[in-house]
Each structure stands twice: as structure tokens, then as C-alpha cells.
Amino acid sequence: MGVLTIVLILYMGGEAVEYTHRDGISECLSVKRKIERLGWKDSKGTRYSCEKREVEFETGPDGKPQVAKLLD
């Protein structure tokens, strides 16, 4: 069973390749704007999106929870 949370997702070629948990939609949108302002939206097939998704968490190398996979 997963947890419903806000996730910043990097899509490349229509496929989610990277995702990170965010504490809220405003934080997620702020991070997305900073990334895009720094030029990380390089190609037409690359986009960032803030979405409310069901995810599975795991413990990261720093001992903090991180998104292991998207469930929906």
C-alpha cells in the first residue's frame, strides 16, 4: 500500500525517469521554477511536473525516506 503525496517528476520522452517527494505543492512549484530558470529544460522531450501521486517510500543512504517508485 502506498502513500499519497506531492512529487516532483522529471519526464523524458514521456516516461517518468526521476522523482522526489516534496512537502507541499507550493514548495514543489518553487523548486520546479528554479530548475527551469537554471536551464534544465533542454529539449522538447524533457519536462518537470508537480503531481499528487501514490508512491512507495524506502530509506535513503542518509537515513531519510525517499520515493522508491510511483504506484499509479
N, C-alpha and C positions, 0 to 999 in steps of 0.2 A: 504494500500500500504506500502511496506517495504522499507528498505534501504539496499543497497549492501555494505558490509563491511567485514573486516578481523575478523574472530572469532577463538578463541582457544577452541576446543571442546574436552571434555572427553567422550570417548565411553566405555561403559561397556556392554559386551555381545552383541556387535554390535549396541547398542542403545545409542543415544546422551543423556547423563544424566546431563551434566553441560556445560555451555558455557559462555565465556566472550569476550567482544569486545576488540580489540587491534588496536593501531594507525597505524600499518603497518605490512607487512609480516616479516620484519627483527626483530621487537620487539616481534612478536608472536613466531618466531622460537627461539629467545633468551630465552623467558620465558619457552617454551617447553623443551629446553635443560636443563635449571636449574631444572625444575620439575623432569625430568627423571634422572638427575645426583644425585638428593637427594633420589632416590629410590622409587618414586611414581608410577613406572611401575611394580606393584607387581605380577600381574597374566597374563596369556595368553589372557584373555578376556578383558583386560584393555589397552587402548591406547589413546594418545593425538594426535590431528591433527589440523593444521592451515589451514583454508579454507576460501575462499571468498564466503560468503553466504548472502542471503536476510534475514533480521531479522526485528523484531518489537521491538522498544525500549519502556521503561517505566522509570519513575523517581524512583530512588532507595531511601532508607532511608536517605542517605547522601545528597540528592538533585541532585545527578549526574545521567545522563542517564545510564541505564543498559539494557542488552538484556533480553527481556521478553520471546520471543520464536523465533525459527527458522521457516521460512516460506516455504522454499523449501526442 
